[in-house]
Amino acid sequence: MHSKDYDVLENLILHFKKNISSPVAWILGLNIQAEHVIKKLGLSRLSFGINSNEGLYEINLEALNELSMPRNMRVVSAQDVTKNILIDWMKRYALKQVRT
């Protein structure tokens, strides 16, 4: 849950509340917004497996330097990857976060 505009964030929360059909596994976003969403969804009393700040949300993308990629690697759009690969990546990333 992340938005530059709190009105949009509130609408996302309302949409989510109307359409929720399974337990919440995690909420990602800026810490202040994630805490707001947790409070609005009534999840504050729950114990989360992971409750930490995600540093990538604090990176100033305009300040990043361009990296040279190794020849055996390439960057592709998520749109060009199968859904199964993306789901597998998300699961592995989430498990790595739990273990660290």
C-alpha atoms as an extended CHARMM CRD file, in Angstrom:
* protein
*
       100  EXT
         1         1  MET       CA              0.0000000000        0.0000000000        0.0000000000  PROA      1               0.0000000000
         2         2  HSD       CA              1.7420000000        3.1090000000       -1.2230000000  PROA      2               0.0000000000
         3         3  SER       CA              0.4840000000        6.3360000000       -2.6520000000  PROA      3               0.0000000000
         4         4  LYS       CA              1.6890000000        9.9150000000       -2.9690000000  PROA      4               0.0000000000
         5         5  ASP       CA             -1.9070000000       10.9770000000       -2.3840000000  PROA      5               0.0000000000
         6         6  TYR       CA             -3.6740000000        9.9930000000        0.8630000000  PROA      6               0.0000000000
         7         7  ASP       CA             -7.0850000000       10.1870000000       -0.8440000000  PROA      7               0.0000000000
         8         8  VAL       CA             -5.9230000000        7.4590000000       -3.2100000000  PROA      8               0.0000000000
         9         9  LEU       CA             -4.5740000000        5.4500000000       -0.2610000000  PROA      9               0.0000000000
        10        10  GLU       CA             -7.9180000000        5.7620000000        1.5410000000  PROA      10              0.0000000000
        11        11  ASN       CA             -9.7280000000        4.5480000000       -1.5960000000  PROA      11              0.0000000000
        12        12  LEU       CA             -7.3240000000        1.5920000000       -1.8510000000  PROA      12              0.0000000000
        13        13  ILE       CA             -8.0940000000        0.7030000000        1.7680000000  PROA      13              0.0000000000
        14        14  LEU       CA            -11.8580000000        0.9200000000        1.1550000000  PROA      14              0.0000000000
        15        15  HSD       CA            -11.5730000000       -1.2160000000       -1.9830000000  PROA      15              0.0000000000
        16        16  PHE       CA             -9.4650000000       -3.7590000000       -0.1240000000  PROA      16              0.0000000000
        17        17  LYS       CA            -11.9240000000       -3.9330000000        2.7990000000  PROA      17              0.0000000000
        18        18  LYS       CA            -14.8390000000       -4.5600000000        0.4180000000  PROA      18              0.0000000000
        19        19  ASN       CA            -12.9960000000       -7.2440000000       -1.5400000000  PROA      19              0.0000000000
        20        20  ILE       CA            -10.8690000000       -9.0320000000        1.0780000000  PROA      20              0.0000000000
        21        21  SER       CA            -11.3650000000      -12.7710000000        0.8590000000  PROA      21              0.0000000000
        22        22  SER       CA             -8.3470000000      -14.2030000000        2.6740000000  PROA      22              0.0000000000
        23        23  PRO       CA             -6.0700000000      -13.3630000000        5.6170000000  PROA      23              0.0000000000
        24        24  VAL       CA             -3.4970000000      -10.5800000000        5.1650000000  PROA      24              0.0000000000
        25        25  ALA       CA             -0.0090000000      -12.0380000000        4.7500000000  PROA      25              0.0000000000
        26        26  TRP       CA              1.8950000000       -8.7410000000        4.6690000000  PROA      26              0.0000000000
        27        27  ILE       CA              1.6340000000       -5.0670000000        3.8810000000  PROA      27              0.0000000000
        28        28  LEU       CA              4.4000000000       -3.3120000000        1.9990000000  PROA      28              0.0000000000
        29        29  GLY       CA              4.9360000000        0.3990000000        1.5960000000  PROA      29              0.0000000000
        30        30  LEU       CA              6.3450000000        3.4260000000        3.3190000000  PROA      30              0.0000000000
        31        31  ASN       CA              6.4170000000        2.7390000000        7.0370000000  PROA      31              0.0000000000
        32        32  ILE       CA              4.0460000000        5.5880000000        7.9420000000  PROA      32              0.0000000000
        33        33  GLN       CA              1.5700000000        4.4750000000        5.2670000000  PROA      33              0.0000000000
        34        34  ALA       CA              1.8540000000        0.7800000000        6.1500000000  PROA      34              0.0000000000
        35        35  GLU       CA              1.1420000000        1.6190000000        9.7990000000  PROA      35              0.0000000000
        36        36  HSD       CA             -1.8580000000        3.7060000000        8.6920000000  PROA      36              0.0000000000
        37        37  VAL       CA             -3.2170000000        0.8190000000        6.5940000000  PROA      37              0.0000000000
        38        38  ILE       CA             -2.6850000000       -1.6770000000        9.4440000000  PROA      38              0.0000000000
        39        39  LYS       CA             -4.6060000000        0.6240000000       11.7960000000  PROA      39              0.0000000000
        40        40  LYS       CA             -7.4430000000        1.2530000000        9.2890000000  PROA      40              0.0000000000
        41        41  LEU       CA             -7.8280000000       -2.4810000000        8.6270000000  PROA      41              0.0000000000
        42        42  GLY       CA             -7.9700000000       -3.2190000000       12.3550000000  PROA      42              0.0000000000
        43        43  LEU       CA             -4.8200000000       -5.3390000000       12.2750000000  PROA      43              0.0000000000
        44        44  SER       CA             -2.8610000000       -3.4930000000       14.9910000000  PROA      44              0.0000000000
        45        45  ARG       CA             -3.4330000000       -6.2080000000       17.5890000000  PROA      45              0.0000000000
        46        46  LEU       CA             -1.9850000000       -8.9430000000       15.3790000000  PROA      46              0.0000000000
        47        47  SER       CA              1.5570000000      -10.2380000000       15.6210000000  PROA      47              0.0000000000
        48        48  PHE       CA              3.3540000000      -10.1500000000       12.2760000000  PROA      48              0.0000000000
        49        49  GLY       CA              6.1350000000      -12.5440000000       11.2520000000  PROA      49              0.0000000000
        50        50  ILE       CA              7.9850000000       -9.5870000000        9.7660000000  PROA      50              0.0000000000
        51        51  ASN       CA              7.6060000000       -6.0440000000       10.9460000000  PROA      51              0.0000000000
        52        52  SER       CA             10.4840000000       -3.9950000000        9.6370000000  PROA      52              0.0000000000
        53        53  ASN       CA             11.2340000000       -1.0110000000        7.4890000000  PROA      53              0.0000000000
        54        54  GLU       CA             11.9820000000       -1.8310000000        3.8490000000  PROA      54              0.0000000000
        55        55  GLY       CA             14.9790000000        0.2800000000        2.9470000000  PROA      55              0.0000000000
        56        56  LEU       CA             14.2510000000        0.2160000000       -0.7720000000  PROA      56              0.0000000000
        57        57  TYR       CA             11.3600000000        2.6140000000       -0.2130000000  PROA      57              0.0000000000
        58        58  GLU       CA             13.8520000000        5.1990000000        1.0720000000  PROA      58              0.0000000000
        59        59  ILE       CA             16.2130000000        5.1150000000       -1.9090000000  PROA      59              0.0000000000
        60        60  ASN       CA             16.3570000000        8.3190000000       -3.9220000000  PROA      60              0.0000000000
        61        61  LEU       CA             16.0820000000        6.8410000000       -7.4230000000  PROA      61              0.0000000000
        62        62  GLU       CA             17.3450000000       10.0440000000       -9.0310000000  PROA      62              0.0000000000
        63        63  ALA       CA             20.6020000000        9.7530000000       -7.0670000000  PROA      63              0.0000000000
        64        64  LEU       CA             21.3920000000        6.1930000000       -8.2180000000  PROA      64              0.0000000000
        65        65  ASN       CA             24.3890000000        5.6630000000      -10.4410000000  PROA      65              0.0000000000
        66        66  GLU       CA             24.1420000000        3.4730000000      -13.5030000000  PROA      66              0.0000000000
        67        67  LEU       CA             25.6680000000        0.0250000000      -13.0630000000  PROA      67              0.0000000000
        68        68  SER       CA             27.3240000000       -2.0580000000      -15.7040000000  PROA      68              0.0000000000
        69        69  MET       CA             25.5830000000       -5.4240000000      -15.9340000000  PROA      69              0.0000000000
        70        70  PRO       CA             27.5400000000       -8.6570000000      -16.2380000000  PROA      70              0.0000000000
        71        71  ARG       CA             27.2490000000      -10.0780000000      -19.7560000000  PROA      71              0.0000000000
        72        72  ASN       CA             25.3360000000      -13.1490000000      -18.5580000000  PROA      72              0.0000000000
        73        73  MET       CA             22.5810000000      -11.0130000000      -16.9620000000  PROA      73              0.0000000000
        74        74  ARG       CA             19.8850000000       -8.7850000000      -18.3280000000  PROA      74              0.0000000000
        75        75  VAL       CA             17.0810000000       -6.6760000000      -16.9110000000  PROA      75              0.0000000000
        76        76  VAL       CA             13.5860000000       -7.2880000000      -18.2290000000  PROA      76              0.0000000000
        77        77  SER       CA             10.2080000000       -5.7770000000      -17.4950000000  PROA      77              0.0000000000
        78        78  ALA       CA              7.9540000000       -7.7080000000      -15.1140000000  PROA      78              0.0000000000
        79        79  GLN       CA              5.4270000000       -7.6940000000      -17.9640000000  PROA      79              0.0000000000
        80        80  ASP       CA              7.8150000000       -9.9180000000      -19.9430000000  PROA      80              0.0000000000
        81        81  VAL       CA              8.0740000000      -12.5750000000      -17.2180000000  PROA      81              0.0000000000
        82        82  THR       CA              5.5430000000      -15.3140000000      -16.5680000000  PROA      82              0.0000000000
        83        83  LYS       CA              3.2260000000      -14.9610000000      -13.5890000000  PROA      83              0.0000000000
        84        84  ASN       CA              4.6530000000      -18.1740000000      -12.0730000000  PROA      84              0.0000000000
        85        85  ILE       CA              8.1900000000      -16.7580000000      -12.1010000000  PROA      85              0.0000000000
        86        86  LEU       CA              7.0260000000      -13.5580000000      -10.3950000000  PROA      86              0.0000000000
        87        87  ILE       CA              5.0950000000      -15.5030000000       -7.7430000000  PROA      87              0.0000000000
        88        88  ASP       CA              8.1290000000      -17.7330000000       -7.1060000000  PROA      88              0.0000000000
        89        89  TRP       CA             10.3710000000      -14.6640000000       -6.7790000000  PROA      89              0.0000000000
        90        90  MET       CA              7.9530000000      -13.0060000000       -4.3330000000  PROA      90              0.0000000000
        91        91  LYS       CA              7.7690000000      -16.1500000000       -2.1880000000  PROA      91              0.0000000000
        92        92  ARG       CA             11.5530000000      -16.5440000000       -2.0950000000  PROA      92              0.0000000000
        93        93  TYR       CA             11.9930000000      -12.8530000000       -1.2510000000  PROA      93              0.0000000000
        94        94  ALA       CA              9.4340000000      -13.0610000000        1.5570000000  PROA      94              0.0000000000
        95        95  LEU       CA             11.0610000000      -16.2100000000        2.9870000000  PROA      95              0.0000000000
        96        96  LYS       CA             14.4880000000      -14.5640000000        2.8660000000  PROA      96              0.0000000000
        97        97  GLN       CA             13.0940000000      -11.6010000000        4.8440000000  PROA      97              0.0000000000
        98        98  VAL       CA             11.7160000000      -13.9510000000        7.5080000000  PROA      98              0.0000000000
        99        99  ARG       CA             15.0750000000      -15.7180000000        7.8770000000  PROA      99              0.0000000000
       100       100  THR       CA             17.1880000000      -12.5560000000        8.1920000000  PROA      100             0.0000000000
